[in-house]
Amino acid sequence: MTCEGFRPEGVDWDGKDEYGDKLGRGVYIYKLAIINTENQKAEKTEKLVILN
């Protein structure tokens, strides 16, 4: 069962930036935007902490 406004599966990310470089240690702010098949958009902005 899925609830409106939620994505039932995860989002894969390889830990690299848009240039293909691995991100270094630090605190990053990211925004995830998803558009469904009915052109409805959901956005979320969060912090990401990378320790390795």
PQR file of N, CA, C, O and H, with PARSE charges and radii, in Angstrom:
ATOM      1  N   MET A   1       0.842  -1.184   0.000 -0.4000 1.5000
ATOM      2  CA  MET A   1       0.000   0.000   0.000 -0.0000 2.0000
ATOM      3  C   MET A   1       0.886   1.246   0.000  0.5500 1.7000
ATOM      4  O   MET A   1       1.906   1.281   0.689 -0.5500 1.4000
ATOM      5  N   THR A   2       0.509   2.249  -0.755 -0.4000 1.5000
ATOM      6  CA  THR A   2       1.247   3.506  -0.761 -0.0000 2.0000
ATOM      7  C   THR A   2       0.325   4.626  -0.304  0.5500 1.7000
ATOM      8  O   THR A   2      -0.891   4.549  -0.475 -0.5500 1.4000
ATOM      9  H   THR A   2      -0.320   2.220  -1.315  0.4000 1.0000
ATOM     10  N   CYS A   3       0.899   5.646   0.266 -0.4000 1.5000
ATOM     11  CA  CYS A   3       0.148   6.814   0.707 -0.0000 2.0000
ATOM     12  C   CYS A   3       0.451   7.968  -0.235  0.5500 1.7000
ATOM     13  O   CYS A   3       1.585   8.112  -0.692 -0.5500 1.4000
ATOM     14  H   CYS A   3       1.887   5.709   0.404  0.4000 1.0000
ATOM     15  N   GLU A   4      -0.529   8.773  -0.522 -0.4000 1.5000
ATOM     16  CA  GLU A   4      -0.326   9.914  -1.400 -0.0000 2.0000
ATOM     17  C   GLU A   4       0.740  10.836  -0.828  0.5500 1.7000
ATOM     18  O   GLU A   4       0.696  11.185   0.351 -0.5500 1.4000
ATOM     19  H   GLU A   4      -1.450   8.656  -0.150  0.4000 1.0000
ATOM     20  N   GLY A   5       1.698  11.230  -1.662 -0.4000 1.5000
ATOM     21  CA  GLY A   5       2.758  12.123  -1.233 -0.0000 2.0000
ATOM     22  C   GLY A   5       4.011  11.419  -0.744  0.5500 1.7000
ATOM     23  O   GLY A   5       4.983  12.075  -0.369 -0.5500 1.4000
ATOM     24  H   GLY A   5       1.734  10.947  -2.621  0.4000 1.0000
ATOM     25  N   PHE A   6       4.002  10.104  -0.745 -0.4000 1.5000
ATOM     26  CA  PHE A   6       5.169   9.352  -0.280 -0.0000 2.0000
ATOM     27  C   PHE A   6       5.672   8.448  -1.390  0.5500 1.7000
ATOM     28  O   PHE A   6       4.888   7.925  -2.182 -0.5500 1.4000
ATOM     29  H   PHE A   6       3.213   9.572  -1.050  0.4000 1.0000
ATOM     30  N   ARG A   7       6.952   8.271  -1.441 -0.4000 1.5000
ATOM     31  CA  ARG A   7       7.578   7.387  -2.426 -0.0000 2.0000
ATOM     32  C   ARG A   7       7.801   6.043  -1.755  0.5500 1.7000
ATOM     33  O   ARG A   7       8.479   5.983  -0.729 -0.5500 1.4000
ATOM     34  H   ARG A   7       7.589   8.696  -0.798  0.4000 1.0000
ATOM     35  N   PRO A   8       7.254   4.961  -2.299 -0.5600 1.5000
ATOM     36  CA  PRO A   8       7.347   3.655  -1.619  0.2800 2.0000
ATOM     37  C   PRO A   8       8.736   3.024  -1.669  0.5500 1.7000
ATOM     38  O   PRO A   8       9.064   2.219  -0.798 -0.5500 1.4000
ATOM     39  N   GLU A   9       9.555   3.360  -2.654 -0.4000 1.5000
ATOM     40  CA  GLU A   9      10.893   2.774  -2.741 -0.0000 2.0000
ATOM     41  C   GLU A   9      11.941   3.849  -2.480  0.5500 1.7000
ATOM     42  O   GLU A   9      11.647   5.043  -2.544 -0.5500 1.4000
ATOM     43  H   GLU A   9       9.288   4.014  -3.362  0.4000 1.0000
ATOM     44  N   GLY A  10      13.148   3.423  -2.189 -0.4000 1.5000
ATOM     45  CA  GLY A  10      14.232   4.356  -1.910 -0.0000 2.0000
ATOM     46  C   GLY A  10      14.777   5.008  -3.167  0.5500 1.7000
ATOM     47  O   GLY A  10      14.377   4.677  -4.283 -0.5500 1.4000
ATOM     48  H   GLY A  10      13.387   2.453  -2.137  0.4000 1.0000
ATOM     49  N   VAL A  11      15.691   5.936  -2.967 -0.4000 1.5000
ATOM     50  CA  VAL A  11      16.372   6.613  -4.063 -0.0000 2.0000
ATOM     51  C   VAL A  11      17.849   6.253  -3.971  0.5500 1.7000
ATOM     52  O   VAL A  11      18.485   6.508  -2.949 -0.5500 1.4000
ATOM     53  H   VAL A  11      16.016   6.206  -2.061  0.4000 1.0000
ATOM     54  N   ASP A  12      18.395   5.669  -5.022 -0.4000 1.5000
ATOM     55  CA  ASP A  12      19.802   5.283  -5.031 -0.0000 2.0000
ATOM     56  C   ASP A  12      20.680   6.482  -5.369  0.5500 1.7000
ATOM     57  O   ASP A  12      20.339   7.303  -6.221 -0.5500 1.4000
ATOM     58  H   ASP A  12      17.878   5.462  -5.852  0.4000 1.0000
ATOM     59  N   TRP A  13      21.827   6.565  -4.678 -0.4000 1.5000
ATOM     60  CA  TRP A  13      22.800   7.618  -4.941 -0.0000 2.0000
ATOM     61  C   TRP A  13      24.183   7.024  -4.725  0.5500 1.7000
ATOM     62  O   TRP A  13      24.399   6.311  -3.745 -0.5500 1.4000
ATOM     63  H   TRP A  13      22.104   5.898  -3.987  0.4000 1.0000
ATOM     64  N   ASP A  14      25.109   7.299  -5.608 -0.4000 1.5000
ATOM     65  CA  ASP A  14      26.445   6.709  -5.550 -0.0000 2.0000
ATOM     66  C   ASP A  14      27.442   7.517  -4.727  0.5500 1.7000
ATOM     67  O   ASP A  14      28.616   7.153  -4.672 -0.5500 1.4000
ATOM     68  H   ASP A  14      24.933   7.878  -6.404  0.4000 1.0000
ATOM     69  N   GLY A  15      27.011   8.602  -4.085 -0.4000 1.5000
ATOM     70  CA  GLY A  15      27.903   9.396  -3.254 -0.0000 2.0000
ATOM     71  C   GLY A  15      28.764  10.368  -4.039  0.5500 1.7000
ATOM     72  O   GLY A  15      29.721  10.926  -3.504 -0.5500 1.4000
ATOM     73  H   GLY A  15      26.057   8.898  -4.130  0.4000 1.0000
ATOM     74  N   LYS A  16      28.428  10.575  -5.314 -0.4000 1.5000
ATOM     75  CA  LYS A  16      29.218  11.463  -6.172 -0.0000 2.0000
ATOM     76  C   LYS A  16      28.421  12.701  -6.537  0.5500 1.7000
ATOM     77  O   LYS A  16      27.190  12.693  -6.526 -0.5500 1.4000
ATOM     78  H   LYS A  16      27.650  10.122  -5.749  0.4000 1.0000
ATOM     79  N   ASP A  17      29.147  13.773  -6.862 -0.4000 1.5000
ATOM     80  CA  ASP A  17      28.491  15.002  -7.287 -0.0000 2.0000
ATOM     81  C   ASP A  17      28.159  14.951  -8.776  0.5500 1.7000
ATOM     82  O   ASP A  17      28.362  13.930  -9.433 -0.5500 1.4000
ATOM     83  H   ASP A  17      30.147  13.780  -6.870  0.4000 1.0000
ATOM     84  N   GLU A  18      27.655  16.047  -9.290 -0.4000 1.5000
ATOM     85  CA  GLU A  18      27.233  16.080 -10.700 -0.0000 2.0000
ATOM     86  C   GLU A  18      28.396  15.949 -11.679  0.5500 1.7000
ATOM     87  O   GLU A  18      28.177  15.726 -12.870 -0.5500 1.4000
ATOM     88  H   GLU A  18      27.490  16.876  -8.756  0.4000 1.0000
ATOM     89  N   TYR A  19      29.646  16.085 -11.186 -0.4000 1.5000
ATOM     90  CA  TYR A  19      30.823  15.941 -12.039 -0.0000 2.0000
ATOM     91  C   TYR A  19      31.448  14.552 -11.932  0.5500 1.7000
ATOM     92  O   TYR A  19      32.456  14.272 -12.579 -0.5500 1.4000
ATOM     93  H   TYR A  19      29.824  16.265 -10.219  0.4000 1.0000
ATOM     94  N   GLY A  20      30.847  13.682 -11.113 -0.4000 1.5000
ATOM     95  CA  GLY A  20      31.360  12.328 -10.951 -0.0000 2.0000
ATOM     96  C   GLY A  20      32.416  12.189  -9.865  0.5500 1.7000
ATOM     97  O   GLY A  20      33.020  11.126  -9.721 -0.5500 1.4000
ATOM     98  H   GLY A  20      30.028  13.910 -10.588  0.4000 1.0000
ATOM     99  N   ASP A  21      32.646  13.256  -9.097 -0.4000 1.5000
ATOM    100  CA  ASP A  21      33.630  13.217  -8.019 -0.0000 2.0000
ATOM    101  C   ASP A  21      32.968  12.808  -6.705  0.5500 1.7000
ATOM    102  O   ASP A  21      31.860  13.245  -6.396 -0.5500 1.4000
ATOM    103  H   ASP A  21      32.155  14.119  -9.215  0.4000 1.0000
ATOM    104  N   LYS A  22      33.661  11.960  -5.932 -0.4000 1.5000
ATOM    105  CA  LYS A  22      33.151  11.539  -4.638 -0.0000 2.0000
ATOM    106  C   LYS A  22      33.169  12.728  -3.675  0.5500 1.7000
ATOM    107  O   LYS A  22      34.155  13.462  -3.611 -0.5500 1.4000
ATOM    108  H   LYS A  22      34.561  11.604  -6.183  0.4000 1.0000
ATOM    109  N   LEU A  23      32.085  12.915  -2.931 -0.4000 1.5000
ATOM    110  CA  LEU A  23      32.024  14.015  -1.975 -0.0000 2.0000
ATOM    111  C   LEU A  23      32.943  13.744  -0.791  0.5500 1.7000
ATOM    112  O   LEU A  23      33.048  12.610  -0.324 -0.5500 1.4000
ATOM    113  H   LEU A  23      31.284  12.319  -2.984  0.4000 1.0000
ATOM    114  N   GLY A  24      33.596  14.776  -0.314 -0.4000 1.5000
ATOM    115  CA  GLY A  24      34.471  14.668   0.846 -0.0000 2.0000
ATOM    116  C   GLY A  24      33.688  14.854   2.137  0.5500 1.7000
ATOM    117  O   GLY A  24      32.481  15.098   2.126 -0.5500 1.4000
ATOM    118  H   GLY A  24      33.510  15.697  -0.693  0.4000 1.0000
ATOM    119  N   ARG A  25      34.404  14.731   3.249 -0.4000 1.5000
ATOM    120  CA  ARG A  25      33.780  14.946   4.554 -0.0000 2.0000
ATOM    121  C   ARG A  25      33.166  16.324   4.627  0.5500 1.7000
ATOM    122  O   ARG A  25      33.676  17.287   4.054 -0.5500 1.4000
ATOM    123  H   ARG A  25      35.384  14.532   3.257  0.4000 1.0000
ATOM    124  N   GLY A  26      32.052  16.398   5.350 -0.4000 1.5000
ATOM    125  CA  GLY A  26      31.441  17.710   5.537 -0.0000 2.0000
ATOM    126  C   GLY A  26      29.949  17.621   5.722  0.5500 1.7000
ATOM    127  O   GLY A  26      29.352  16.545   5.725 -0.5500 1.4000
ATOM    128  H   GLY A  26      31.638  15.616   5.816  0.4000 1.0000
ATOM    129  N   VAL A  27      29.368  18.792   5.877 -0.4000 1.5000
ATOM    130  CA  VAL A  27      27.919  18.922   6.002 -0.0000 2.0000
ATOM    131  C   VAL A  27      27.415  19.560   4.712  0.5500 1.7000
ATOM    132  O   VAL A  27      27.907  20.608   4.296 -0.5500 1.4000
ATOM    133  H   VAL A  27      29.853  19.667   5.875  0.4000 1.0000
ATOM    134  N   TYR A  28      26.454  18.936   4.099 -0.4000 1.5000
ATOM    135  CA  TYR A  28      25.901  19.398   2.829 -0.0000 2.0000
ATOM    136  C   TYR A  28      24.405  19.634   2.976  0.5500 1.7000
ATOM    137  O   TYR A  28      23.730  18.944   3.739 -0.5500 1.4000
ATOM    138  H   TYR A  28      26.054  18.084   4.437  0.4000 1.0000
ATOM    139  N   ILE A  29      23.905  20.595   2.253 -0.4000 1.5000
ATOM    140  CA  ILE A  29      22.463  20.831   2.150 -0.0000 2.0000
ATOM    141  C   ILE A  29      22.051  20.336   0.774  0.5500 1.7000
ATOM    142  O   ILE A  29      22.672  20.682  -0.231 -0.5500 1.4000
ATOM    143  H   ILE A  29      24.454  21.156   1.633  0.4000 1.0000
ATOM    144  N   TYR A  30      20.994  19.520   0.732 -0.4000 1.5000
ATOM    145  CA  TYR A  30      20.534  19.017  -0.563 -0.0000 2.0000
ATOM    146  C   TYR A  30      19.033  19.197  -0.698  0.5500 1.7000
ATOM    147  O   TYR A  30      18.302  19.281   0.289 -0.5500 1.4000
ATOM    148  H   TYR A  30      20.489  19.239   1.549  0.4000 1.0000
ATOM    149  N   LYS A  31      18.597  19.252  -1.948 -0.4000 1.5000
ATOM    150  CA  LYS A  31      17.171  19.340  -2.252 -0.0000 2.0000
ATOM    151  C   LYS A  31      16.824  18.195  -3.190  0.5500 1.7000
ATOM    152  O   LYS A  31      17.485  17.984  -4.206 -0.5500 1.4000
ATOM    153  H   LYS A  31      19.191  19.184  -2.750  0.4000 1.0000
ATOM    154  N   LEU A  32      15.786  17.465  -2.839 -0.4000 1.5000
ATOM    155  CA  LEU A  32      15.278  16.383  -3.673 -0.0000 2.0000
ATOM    156  C   LEU A  32      13.931  16.823  -4.218  0.5500 1.7000
ATOM    157  O   LEU A  32      13.043  17.204  -3.456 -0.5500 1.4000
ATOM    158  H   LEU A  32      15.248  17.635  -2.013  0.4000 1.0000
ATOM    159  N   ALA A  33      13.777  16.772  -5.527 -0.4000 1.5000
ATOM    160  CA  ALA A  33      12.521  17.148  -6.177 -0.0000 2.0000
ATOM    161  C   ALA A  33      12.050  15.975  -7.023  0.5500 1.7000
ATOM    162  O   ALA A  33      12.811  15.413  -7.810 -0.5500 1.4000
ATOM    163  H   ALA A  33      14.499  16.463  -6.146  0.4000 1.0000
ATOM    164  N   ILE A  34      10.794  15.618  -6.850 -0.4000 1.5000
ATOM    165  CA  ILE A  34      10.205  14.499  -7.583 -0.0000 2.0000
ATOM    166  C   ILE A  34       8.929  14.980  -8.258  0.5500 1.7000
ATOM    167  O   ILE A  34       8.114  15.675  -7.651 -0.5500 1.4000
ATOM    168  H   ILE A  34      10.175  16.075  -6.211  0.4000 1.0000
ATOM    169  N   ILE A  35       8.766  14.602  -9.522 -0.4000 1.5000
ATOM    170  CA  ILE A  35       7.545  14.913 -10.269 -0.0000 2.0000
ATOM    171  C   ILE A  35       6.912  13.589 -10.665  0.5500 1.7000
ATOM    172  O   ILE A  35       7.572  12.721 -11.236 -0.5500 1.4000
ATOM    173  H   ILE A  35       9.428  14.038 -10.016  0.4000 1.0000
ATOM    174  N   ASN A  36       5.617  13.439 -10.355 -0.4000 1.5000
ATOM    175  CA  ASN A  36       4.941  12.182 -10.690 -0.0000 2.0000
ATOM    176  C   ASN A  36       4.361  12.244 -12.105  0.5500 1.7000
ATOM    177  O   ASN A  36       4.526  13.237 -12.813 -0.5500 1.4000
ATOM    178  H   ASN A  36       5.081  14.144  -9.891  0.4000 1.0000
ATOM    179  N   THR A  37       3.694  11.190 -12.494 -0.4000 1.5000
ATOM    180  CA  THR A  37       3.156  11.092 -13.861 -0.0000 2.0000
ATOM    181  C   THR A  37       2.029  12.086 -14.116  0.5500 1.7000
ATOM    182  O   THR A  37       1.652  12.303 -15.267 -0.5500 1.4000
ATOM    183  H   THR A  37       3.560  10.383 -11.919  0.4000 1.0000
ATOM    184  N   GLU A  38       1.486  12.693 -13.062 -0.4000 1.5000
ATOM    185  CA  GLU A  38       0.423  13.695 -13.213 -0.0000 2.0000
ATOM    186  C   GLU A  38       0.980  15.114 -13.073  0.5500 1.7000
ATOM    187  O   GLU A  38       0.230  16.065 -12.853 -0.5500 1.4000
ATOM    188  H   GLU A  38       1.793  12.517 -12.127  0.4000 1.0000
ATOM    189  N   ASN A  39       2.310  15.246 -13.204 -0.4000 1.5000
ATOM    190  CA  ASN A  39       3.024  16.528 -13.103 -0.0000 2.0000
ATOM    191  C   ASN A  39       2.869  17.206 -11.745  0.5500 1.7000
ATOM    192  O   ASN A  39       2.994  18.427 -11.646 -0.5500 1.4000
ATOM    193  H   ASN A  39       2.920  14.473 -13.382  0.4000 1.0000
ATOM    194  N   GLN A  40       2.599  16.426 -10.700 -0.4000 1.5000
ATOM    195  CA  GLN A  40       2.592  16.967  -9.342 -0.0000 2.0000
ATOM    196  C   GLN A  40       4.016  16.890  -8.813  0.5500 1.7000
ATOM    197  O   GLN A  40       4.705  15.888  -9.008 -0.5500 1.4000
ATOM    198  H   GLN A  40       2.498  15.435 -10.781  0.4000 1.0000
ATOM    199  N   LYS A  41       4.458  17.960  -8.138 -0.4000 1.5000
ATOM    200  CA  LYS A  41       5.844  18.043  -7.688 -0.0000 2.0000
ATOM    201  C   LYS A  41       5.905  18.051  -6.159  0.5500 1.7000
ATOM    202  O   LYS A  41       5.095  18.693  -5.490 -0.5500 1.4000
ATOM    203  H   LYS A  41       3.898  18.774  -7.980  0.4000 1.0000
ATOM    204  N   ALA A  42       6.874  17.329  -5.635 -0.4000 1.5000
ATOM    205  CA  ALA A  42       7.150  17.356  -4.200 -0.0000 2.0000
ATOM    206  C   ALA A  42       8.634  17.653  -4.032  0.5500 1.7000
ATOM    207  O   ALA A  42       9.465  17.119  -4.767 -0.5500 1.4000
ATOM    208  H   ALA A  42       7.531  16.808  -6.179  0.4000 1.0000
ATOM    209  N   GLU A  43       8.970  18.512  -3.057 -0.4000 1.5000
ATOM    210  CA  GLU A  43      10.359  18.872  -2.795 -0.0000 2.0000
ATOM    211  C   GLU A  43      10.653  18.718  -1.316  0.5500 1.7000
ATOM    212  O   GLU A  43       9.779  18.913  -0.472 -0.5500 1.4000
ATOM    213  H   GLU A  43       8.296  18.946  -2.460  0.4000 1.0000
ATOM    214  N   LYS A  44      11.900  18.362  -1.012 -0.4000 1.5000
ATOM    215  CA  LYS A  44      12.353  18.238   0.374 -0.0000 2.0000
ATOM    216  C   LYS A  44      13.781  18.730   0.430  0.5500 1.7000
ATOM    217  O   LYS A  44      14.607  18.322  -0.387 -0.5500 1.4000
ATOM    218  H   LYS A  44      12.610  18.203  -1.698  0.4000 1.0000
ATOM    219  N   THR A  45      14.093  19.604   1.383 -0.4000 1.5000
ATOM    220  CA  THR A  45      15.459  20.082   1.604 -0.0000 2.0000
ATOM    221  C   THR A  45      15.924  19.578   2.948  0.5500 1.7000
ATOM    222  O   THR A  45      15.212  19.708   3.944 -0.5500 1.4000
ATOM    223  H   THR A  45      13.423  19.936   2.047  0.4000 1.0000
ATOM    224  N   GLU A  46      17.126  18.999   2.989 -0.4000 1.5000
ATOM    225  CA  GLU A  46      17.657  18.378   4.207 -0.0000 2.0000
ATOM    226  C   GLU A  46      19.157  18.609   4.299  0.5500 1.7000
ATOM    227  O   GLU A  46      19.783  19.099   3.358 -0.5500 1.4000
ATOM    228  H   GLU A  46      17.705  18.894   2.181  0.4000 1.0000
ATOM    229  N   LYS A  47      19.733  18.244   5.462 -0.4000 1.5000
ATOM    230  CA  LYS A  47      21.174  18.249   5.675 -0.0000 2.0000
ATOM    231  C   LYS A  47      21.695  16.819   5.530  0.5500 1.7000
ATOM    232  O   LYS A  47      21.018  15.861   5.902 -0.5500 1.4000
ATOM    233  H   LYS A  47      19.224  17.846   6.226  0.4000 1.0000
ATOM    234  N   LEU A  48      22.887  16.690   4.993 -0.4000 1.5000
ATOM    235  CA  LEU A  48      23.566  15.407   4.866 -0.0000 2.0000
ATOM    236  C   LEU A  48      24.952  15.564   5.475  0.5500 1.7000
ATOM    237  O   LEU A  48      25.689  16.482   5.116 -0.5500 1.4000
ATOM    238  H   LEU A  48      23.436  17.469   4.690  0.4000 1.0000
ATOM    239  N   VAL A  49      25.310  14.671   6.398 -0.4000 1.5000
ATOM    240  CA  VAL A  49      26.623  14.700   7.036 -0.0000 2.0000
ATOM    241  C   VAL A  49      27.420  13.496   6.539  0.5500 1.7000
ATOM    242  O   VAL A  49      26.985  12.357   6.704 -0.5500 1.4000
ATOM    243  H   VAL A  49      24.711  13.925   6.690  0.4000 1.0000
ATOM    244  N   ILE A  50      28.585  13.740   5.930 -0.4000 1.5000
ATOM    245  CA  ILE A  50      29.462  12.670   5.461 -0.0000 2.0000
ATOM    246  C   ILE A  50      30.686  12.648   6.362  0.5500 1.7000
ATOM    247  O   ILE A  50      31.390  13.648   6.508 -0.5500 1.4000
ATOM    248  H   ILE A  50      28.937  14.666   5.796  0.4000 1.0000
ATOM    249  N   LEU A  51      30.928  11.477   6.969 -0.4000 1.5000
ATOM    250  CA  LEU A  51      32.024  11.347   7.917 -0.0000 2.0000
ATOM    251  C   LEU A  51      33.240  10.634   7.346  0.5500 1.7000
ATOM    252  O   LEU A  51      34.335  10.783   7.889 -0.5500 1.4000
ATOM    253  H   LEU A  51      30.356  10.665   6.850  0.4000 1.0000
ATOM    254  N   ASN A  52      33.092   9.875   6.285 -0.4000 1.5000
ATOM    255  CA  ASN A  52      34.223   9.117   5.713 -0.0000 2.0000
ATOM    256  C   ASN A  52      34.885   9.873   4.602  0.5500 1.7000
ATOM    257  O   ASN A  52      35.849   9.385   4.012 -0.5500 1.4000
ATOM    258  H   ASN A  52      32.203   9.754   5.844  0.4000 1.0000
TER
END
